[in-house]
């Protein structure tokens, strides 16, 4: 627990740490049997509030872009994001605490066999609007067309209902969403690694940035992050070095 009043004020100017929780990424957060937010991002937010000695208020959203908007506009004090250069204009990121893999999904009959086959004229790739995959593929794909679903959890539904060529997103989420629907396959290699970090509004000051960065490193080295992943049953994700 910190006793530095200026630091606490930088994190929680309202007297409460407002943490934005993105329920659109099942690796980070979800709802428990009582419909309460749970997951590694909730655990980290709780631990941070305890370190600061302030109450915690969770703000839940269903898409990464909404979480970015909440923190960038200072409607929330801290959030959990994939590190991206575009987002860094408004958010001060820590180093990542977990690494998440992005994969492509295609129909079994598709001629797309490897990642390089995706970026071709006429190929339509469905992504979650404002997600890290959207930002990355918008920069990287030169020929394929990007189709934006409202949220990341809506990617597979949009892909299936629209007869599109490729769906892109979190490997675990895509696998879960396509389970029980035959005729589709993941490509055999990831197309990107998401560096998942915590972040503050960029104007909160260097002391706050440094404190949050040190907090994340402590959570990794202490085993807190690894234990949270185990406790919530999250597989296929690695603790960032």
C-alpha positions in Angstrom: 0.0 0.0 0.0 1.4 3.4 -0.9 1.1 6.5 1.2 2.1 9.0 -1.5 -1.0 11.2 -1.8 0.1 12.7 -5.1 0.6 9.3 -6.6 -2.8 8.1 -5.3 -4.5 11.2 -6.8 -2.8 10.6 -10.1 -4.3 7.1 -10.3 -7.6 7.8 -8.7 -8.6 11.5 -8.9 -12.2 10.7 -7.9 -11.0 8.8 -4.8 -11.9 5.5 -6.5 -9.8 3.5 -8.9 -12.0 3.1 -12.0 -10.7 0.0 -13.9 -12.1 -0.8 -17.3 -12.6 -4.5 -17.9 -13.0 -5.8 -21.5 -15.4 -8.8 -21.4 -14.8 -9.2 -25.2 -11.6 -11.1 -24.7 -12.2 -14.3 -22.7 -8.5 -14.7 -21.9 -8.7 -11.5 -19.9 -12.1 -11.5 -18.3 -15.6 -13.0 -18.2 -18.6 -13.3 -15.9 -18.9 -15.8 -13.1 -22.0 -17.8 -12.1 -23.3 -14.7 -10.3 -22.7 -12.5 -13.4 -19.8 -10.7 -11.7 -16.7 -9.8 -13.6 -13.8 -12.2 -13.1 -10.5 -13.1 -14.7 -6.9 -12.0 -14.7 -7.6 -8.4 -15.5 -10.1 -8.2 -12.5 -7.4 -9.8 -10.3 -4.8 -7.3 -11.4 -7.1 -4.3 -10.9 -8.0 -5.6 -7.4 -4.4 -6.0 -6.5 -3.5 -2.5 -7.8 -6.4 -0.9 -5.8 -5.1 -2.6 -2.7 -1.5 -1.4 -3.3 -2.9 2.2 -3.7 -5.2 1.8 -0.7 -8.3 3.0 -2.6 -11.7 1.4 -3.4 -12.1 -0.3 -6.8 -14.9 0.3 -9.3 -15.1 -2.0 -12.3 -16.4 -0.7 -15.6 -17.2 -3.5 -18.0 -17.3 -3.1 -21.8 -17.7 -5.7 -24.6 -14.9 -4.6 -27.0 -11.3 -3.5 -26.8 -12.0 -0.3 -28.7 -14.5 0.8 -26.0 -11.9 0.1 -23.3 -9.4 2.3 -25.2 -11.9 5.1 -25.5 -12.8 4.9 -21.8 -9.2 5.3 -20.6 -8.2 7.7 -23.3 -11.1 10.0 -22.4 -10.3 9.5 -18.6 -13.7 8.1 -18.0 -11.6 5.2 -16.5 -8.3 5.4 -14.7 -6.7 2.1 -15.8 -7.3 -0.5 -18.4 -6.0 -3.7 -20.0 -4.9 -3.5 -23.7 -2.9 -5.0 -26.5 0.0 -2.7 -27.0 -0.3 -0.8 -30.3 1.4 2.3 -31.6 -1.9 4.0 -32.5 -3.2 3.6 -29.0 0.0 4.9 -27.5 -1.0 8.4 -28.6 -3.5 8.5 -25.7 -2.5 5.7 -23.3 0.8 5.1 -21.4 1.4 1.3 -21.6 3.4 -0.9 -19.2 5.4 -3.8 -20.5 3.2 -6.7 -21.4 2.1 -9.2 -18.7 0.8 -11.9 -21.0 1.3 -12.9 -24.7 -1.7 -14.0 -26.7 -1.7 -15.6 -30.1 -3.8 -14.5 -33.1 -4.9 -17.1 -35.6 -6.9 -17.2 -38.9 -10.0 -19.4 -39.4 -11.1 -20.5 -42.9 -13.5 -23.0 -44.4 -12.1 -26.5 -44.9 -12.5 -26.1 -48.7 -10.6 -22.8 -48.8 -7.6 -22.5 -50.9 -6.0 -20.5 -48.1 -3.4 -22.9 -46.6 -0.9 -20.6 -44.9 -0.9 -17.1 -43.6 0.7 -15.6 -46.7 -2.3 -16.8 -48.7 -4.6 -14.4 -46.9 -3.4 -11.2 -48.3 -4.8 -11.5 -51.8 -7.3 -9.4 -53.8 -10.9 -10.6 -53.2 -10.2 -12.1 -49.8 -12.5 -10.8 -47.1 -11.1 -11.0 -43.5 -13.4 -10.5 -40.5 -12.0 -8.8 -37.4 -13.4 -7.2 -34.3 -13.7 -3.5 -34.8 -11.0 -1.6 -32.9 -9.3 -4.8 -31.7 -5.5 -5.3 -31.8 -6.1 -7.6 -34.8 -8.0 -4.8 -36.6 -5.2 -2.3 -36.0 -2.4 -4.8 -36.9 -4.1 -6.2 -40.1 -5.1 -2.7 -41.2 -1.4 -1.9 -41.4 -0.2 -5.2 -42.7 -2.7 -6.4 -45.3 -2.2 -4.7 -48.6 -4.6 -6.6 -50.9 -7.3 -8.3 -48.8 -10.4 -6.5 -47.6 -11.0 -6.1 -43.9 -14.6 -6.6 -42.7 -15.3 -5.3 -39.1 -17.6 -7.1 -36.8 -19.0 -5.0 -34.0 -16.9 -6.8 -31.3 -14.4 -9.6 -31.1 -17.0 -12.1 -29.8 -19.1 -11.4 -32.9 -16.3 -12.2 -35.3 -17.2 -15.9 -35.9 -20.9 -15.2 -36.1 -20.3 -12.5 -38.6 -17.9 -14.7 -40.6 -20.4 -17.6 -40.7 -23.5 -15.5 -41.5 -21.8 -13.4 -44.2 -20.0 -16.2 -46.1 -16.7 -14.4 -45.7 -13.3 -16.0 -46.5 -11.3 -15.6 -43.2 -11.9 -14.8 -39.6 -9.1 -13.4 -37.4 -8.8 -13.2 -33.7 -7.8 -14.8 -30.4 -7.1 -18.5 -31.0 -8.9 -19.7 -27.9 -12.0 -17.6 -28.6 -12.2 -18.6 -32.3 -11.8 -22.3 -31.3 -14.6 -22.0 -28.7 -16.9 -20.1 -31.1 -16.5 -22.6 -33.9 -16.8 -25.7 -31.7 -19.6 -28.0 -32.9 -19.7 -26.4 -36.3 -17.9 -28.7 -38.8 -16.3 -27.6 -42.0 -13.8 -25.1 -40.7 -10.1 -25.1 -39.7 -7.5 -22.9 -38.1 -4.4 -22.2 -40.1 -1.3 -23.9 -38.7 0.6 -20.8 -37.6 -0.2 -17.6 -35.7 -0.2 -14.4 -37.6 0.7 -12.2 -34.7 1.4 -12.2 -31.0 -0.6 -9.8 -28.9 1.4 -8.1 -26.1 -1.2 -7.6 -23.4 -0.4 -4.7 -21.0 -1.9 -2.4 -18.5 -2.3 1.3 -19.3 -3.2 4.7 -17.9 -4.4 8.0 -19.5 -1.2 9.5 -21.0 -1.4 12.6 -18.9 -1.3 11.0 -15.4 2.4 11.7 -15.0 5.7 9.9 -15.0 5.5 8.8 -11.4 2.2 7.0 -12.0 3.6 5.4 -15.2 6.6 4.2 -13.3 4.5 2.8 -10.4 2.2 0.9 -12.8 5.2 -0.5 -14.7 6.8 -1.7 -11.5 3.5 -3.1 -10.3 3.2 -5.2 -13.5 6.8 -6.5 -13.3 6.1 -7.5 -9.6 3.0 -9.3 -10.6 4.9 -11.3 -13.2 8.0 -12.1 -11.1 6.0 -13.0 -8.0 4.0 -15.7 -9.9 0.7 -13.7 -9.5 0.0 -13.7 -13.2 0.9 -17.3 -13.8 -1.3 -18.4 -10.8 -4.2 -16.2 -12.1 -4.0 -17.9 -15.5 -4.1 -21.3 -13.8 -6.9 -20.4 -11.5 -9.1 -19.2 -14.3 -8.3 -22.1 -16.5 -6.6 -20.1 -19.3 -4.5 -22.3 -21.6 -2.3 -21.4 -24.5 -1.2 -18.1 -23.1 2.3 -17.3 -21.8 3.4 -14.9 -19.1 5.4 -12.2 -20.8 9.2 -12.2 -20.1 
